[in-house]
């Protein structure tokens, strides 16, 4: 009787979360192409995270609590004090 493989239960991990493991292997000469692609990918991911954080903080600043009084222009060019 053949044993069926058990599927891993990753329900606690979100579908977008990924974990990477990097192991160094010494090569002579260094593969500059692979190294540069990895560094560019890391820089792009970091820039994306920073942009999302900045966008989220700007969105939070734009939302005003209810009852907030803000100076608004009235018809006729008179501003509300």
Backbone torsions as a table, in degrees:
resi	resn	phi	psi	omega
1	UNK	NA	126.8	-178.0
2	UNK	-81.3	142.1	177.4
3	UNK	-87.2	133.0	177.2
4	UNK	-84.4	143.9	177.3
5	UNK	-71.7	137.6	176.1
6	UNK	-85.0	138.7	177.2
7	UNK	-83.9	142.9	177.8
8	UNK	-76.1	141.7	178.3
9	UNK	-97.0	103.2	-179.7
10	UNK	-107.2	30.2	-176.3
11	UNK	-65.9	-24.9	179.8
12	UNK	-74.7	-20.1	-179.5
13	UNK	-96.7	133.0	179.2
14	UNK	-67.9	159.0	-176.8
15	UNK	-69.6	-21.5	-179.1
16	UNK	-91.1	-15.3	-178.1
17	UNK	-79.6	130.2	177.6
18	UNK	-132.1	142.4	177.4
19	UNK	-115.6	131.1	-178.7
20	UNK	-115.1	143.2	174.4
21	UNK	-117.8	131.5	-179.1
22	UNK	-118.5	128.1	176.7
23	UNK	-121.3	131.3	-178.7
24	UNK	-82.1	137.5	174.5
25	UNK	-127.7	120.2	-179.3
26	UNK	-72.3	128.8	177.6
27	UNK	-130.8	142.6	177.8
28	UNK	-127.8	111.7	7.2
29	UNK	-82.3	162.2	-179.9
30	UNK	-66.1	138.2	176.9
31	UNK	-84.1	89.9	-175.6
32	UNK	-64.1	-33.6	-179.6
33	UNK	-62.6	-48.1	178.9
34	UNK	-64.4	-42.4	-179.6
35	UNK	-62.9	-43.6	-179.7
36	UNK	-67.0	-39.3	177.3
37	UNK	-62.4	-40.6	179.4
38	UNK	-65.7	-43.6	-179.9
39	UNK	-66.6	-40.6	178.0
40	UNK	-64.1	-42.2	178.1
41	UNK	-61.5	-42.2	177.9
42	UNK	-65.1	-42.1	179.4
43	UNK	-64.6	-40.8	178.5
44	UNK	-65.3	-40.9	178.5
45	UNK	-64.0	-41.5	179.1
46	UNK	-65.7	-42.9	178.5
47	UNK	-61.9	-39.9	178.2
48	UNK	-64.2	-44.3	178.1
49	UNK	-61.7	-42.3	179.8
50	UNK	-66.0	-39.9	178.7
51	UNK	-65.1	-40.8	178.4
52	UNK	-65.5	-40.1	178.7
53	UNK	-65.5	-41.2	178.8
54	UNK	-65.7	-41.9	178.8
55	UNK	-63.3	-41.4	179.9
56	UNK	-65.5	-40.0	179.9
57	UNK	-69.9	-35.6	176.4
58	UNK	-67.5	-39.9	178.6
59	UNK	-63.7	-38.9	179.3
60	UNK	-68.2	-34.1	179.1
61	UNK	-72.9	-29.9	-178.4
62	UNK	-73.4	-25.5	-178.4
63	UNK	-79.4	125.4	179.3
64	UNK	-106.2	144.6	177.4
65	UNK	-66.6	153.8	178.7
66	UNK	-63.3	147.6	179.1
67	UNK	82.7	1.3	179.6
68	UNK	-71.0	133.5	177.7
69	UNK	-96.8	124.5	-179.5
70	UNK	-126.5	140.2	178.9
71	UNK	-66.4	123.7	179.4
72	UNK	-124.4	147.2	179.6
73	UNK	-76.8	131.5	178.6
74	UNK	-95.0	157.9	176.8
75	UNK	-58.0	139.2	-178.4
76	UNK	94.9	4.5	176.0
77	UNK	80.9	9.1	179.6
78	UNK	-93.5	130.0	180.0
79	UNK	-89.3	143.2	176.8
80	UNK	-75.3	130.7	-178.1
81	UNK	-91.3	NA	NA
